[in-house]
């Protein structure tokens, strides 16, 4: 079965299911596909985006590397505190106080350079924190 977005020559849009793409072509050629609003048999396929199940597609790692990346994300999120855009200030404060508390967040290039120049141990993460992901 295939679902098509359709429109008639008067511009009315509607959807319908067909046994196959070929079945639609045969029925349309015989004027057997009609607009439910005006009854016109002059119907054509309209532009339509395919439906993609992103919830399941994106929740299952596709490779061993994605599995390891997902495991790293879980570890960071469970063991470190998210400090957002205050990462540079918090990292510097903890370093100066000689406190080893795991944190993660965001910093711009200038802030990163300053932290590295001051000997603050930091490392980039290979993913965006969840609050920054759309």
N, C-alpha and C positions, 0 to 999 in steps of 0.2 A: 504494500500500500504506500501511496505517496500523496502528500498534501500539497496543493498549490494555492498560492495567492493569485486571484484572478481579477480582471476588470473587464467591463463591457465597453462598447464604443461610446456610451454616454458617461463613462467615468466612474460608474458604481464599482466599488471594491468588495470582494467577498472571497471566501475560501471554500475549497471542496476537496474531497478525497477521491483518489482514482486507484484502480488496481495496479497500474503501472504508468510510466511516462508514455508508452506506446498507446495505452488505452485512452489517455487524455487526447492524444493526437487524433485517433480514430473518431472519438465522440465529437470533438470540436470540428473536424472536417465535415461531419454529417449534421452540423448545427444541433447537436443533442446536448450541448452544455449551454444553459440559459442563465441569465442574470436573475436572481431571486427578487430584485426590486422592480425591474422594468420588463423582464421577459426577453430581452434581446438575446439572440443567438450568436451575435458577433462578440465573442469572448476571447481574450488572450491572457497569457500568463503575465503577472505583474512581478516587479522586482521583489524578491523575498530573501531574507537572511535565514540560513539554516539554523535549526535549534540545536544547540550544543549543550550537553549536560556537563557544565563546568564544575559542579560540586563534586561529582565522583571522579571526573577526569583530572582535576587538580589535586585531589586528596590522596591519590595513590602514586607513590614514587615510581617513575618510569625506568630508573636505572639504579645501580648500586651506589653511584655518586650522589643521586638525589636522596637515597635512603640515609647515607652518611650525613648529608647536609641537613636533613630533617632531624636526625638524632642530635647533631650539634646545636641546632636551634632550640630543641627541647631542653638540652642541658643548660645552655646559656639562660634561657627564660626561667628555668626552675632554680638555678643557683646564683644568678646575678640580679641586681636591682636595675630596672630601667630608669634612667635619669633624664631622658629626652635631650633637648638642646642645651641643658646645663652640664653636659658631659665634661667639657674641658675644665670648667671651674671645679666640679666635684672631683675629677681625677687628680687635679693639682692639690686640692685640699687634703684628700686622702694620702697622697704621696708625701706631702709636707708633714703630715701628722704621723707618718709611718704606720698607717693602718692598711692592712691588706683585706679590703672588702671588694668583691667582684661587682663591677657596674658595667652598664653598656648604655649607649645613647648616640647622639649625633654631634659632630663637630665639623667646622669648615676647614679648608686647607691651611689657613693661617693659624688657627687654633692647634691643629695637629702638629704643624711645624714647631710651634712654641713648646708644646708638650715634649716632643722628641728632643729639642735643643736643651730642655731643662732636665732631661733624663727620666721623665715620667714613662714608665713602661705601659705602652698601649699597643694594640694590634687591631687591624681592620677585621670586621666580620664579613663573611661572604653572603650576607643577606641583609635586607632592610628590616628594622624592628617592626613588629606588627602594627603599631600605631601609625607608621608611615606608609603602609601598604593600602592601596585603594580597594 
